[in-house]
């Protein structure tokens, strides 16, 4: 089974999406959590699966969709 490694997109069952770095199946580096339930965007910093810093900002669903579809991000439906 392949492990998540590098930049990618992770879709959660609750509809939220994480876009950012992975290392050995763990979130690692900078990324964004697009929180569709609370309509917010969270900029996060991870070190080997442990979140060490974050900044949460209010957003709209349209803004979250736009961020998700930015050029350069891998997105899988």
Order of alpha helices (4+ residues) and beta strands (2+ residues): beta-beta-beta-beta-beta-alpha
